[in-house]
Amino acid sequence: MNRVLARMWEDMQVVVEKDPAARNPFEVLLYPGLHALWAYRVAHFLRERGIPFFPRLVSQIARVLTGGIEIHPGATIGRRFFIDHGSGVVIGETAEIGDNVMLYHQVTLGATGWWKDMKSG
C-alpha cells in the first residue's frame, strides 16, 4: 500500500508541474482526472490481490463522481500519468499506458473488438 500512496503523491505533483492553470498543490485536489487516477490506483491494488467485486465498484463510483472518466482496474498505467479535461475518457482493461503520459478528453484506449468471442471467429 505504501507504493500506491507514493504513486498518488507523485500523481498530484505531476499535475502541479504540467498544468499551467494549477496555482498551488491544494487546487489540484479538485481535479476530476486526479480523482479518477487515484480511484484506479486503489482499484488496481485490490484487483492485483485477487479481491472480487470491489475493484469494479470503486471504478464505477469514480466514473460517476468524475463526470465520466472510466478506468478499468485491470488497465496498466505507469508513473506520472495526467488526465487533463478528462470528460469522456475510457481506459479499458487491455490498455497499457507508460510513464510520463498526458491524456485529454474524448479518448478511448484498450478496446480489442466489438464483442467477447471475436477472437474465436
N, C-alpha and C positions, 0 to 999 in steps of 0.2 A: 504493500500500500504506500510505502514511502516513495517508491518510484512514481506512482500515479500522482501523488501530491507534488513531487518535484516537477513533473511534466506540466501539471496545471499551473504552477508558478511560472514556468517558462512560457506557457501559452499566453499568460497575461503580459509578460514582459515583451513578447514579440508584437503584440497589438500596440503597446505604447511606442515601440520603436518604429513600426511600419506605417501607422495611421497618422497622417498629418493633422487630422481633426481631434486626436486624443490629446487633451491638455494635461492630464495627470493620470496616475495609475488607478485612482478611485473611479474615475469616469468610465474606464473600460469595463468595470464590473457591471455596467448596464448594457453591454453589447450582447445581442442575441447570438451572434456567431460564437462568442466565447462560452456562453451558457450551453450551446449545443455541443461544443467540443468537450467541455467538462463533463457533461452527461455521458457523452461517448466514452471518455476515459474511464468513468466508473462502470458503465455497462460492459465495456470490453474486458475490464478487470474481472468482473463477475463471470462473464462468459468463458474466459480462459480457465477459470477454476471449476467449470462444469456445472455452474448453478443454473437450473432451468427457470424459465419464465421471466424472472426479474430483469435480466438484461434487456429484453424486448420491451418490458413495461417501462423501464427507465427511458429507452429511446423514444417510445411513443408519447410519453408525458413531455419529454423535451421538445418533440415536434410541435405539440400544441402550444407550449409556452414560448417557443421561439418564432412563432409565425410561419412555420412550415419548413424549417431546416430539419431534414431527416437523415440521420446517420445510423446505419445498421451496426450493431455491436460486433459483428464479425469482420467488418472492414479493417484494413490495416492502415494506420495513419502515423506518420513519423513525427519528428520533433519540429517545433517552430512552425506549425501549421496555423493559418489565419483565414477565417471566413469573414469577408467584409461585404456588407449589404447582402446577406445570405438568403433572402426570400427565394423560395423555390429550389433550394439546393437539396439534392438527394444523393447520398453516398451509399451505394449498395454493398451487400455482403462481400462481393468479389473485388471491390475496389482496393487498390494498393497505392497509397499516396506517400511519397518520400518526405525527406526533410526540407525545410525552407520553402514551402509551397503556400501561395496565396490564391484564394478562390473567391469569385464574385457570384452574383445572383444568377438564377435560372440555369444551373449546371447539374447534369446527372452523370454520375460515374459508377461503373461497375456492372452495368446490365450485360447479361450473357445471351439473352434471347427473349422471345415473346412468351414462352411457357416452359415448364419444367422438363418435359420429355423431348425437347427439340434436339438434344444430342443423340437420342436413340433412333431418330428417323433417318 
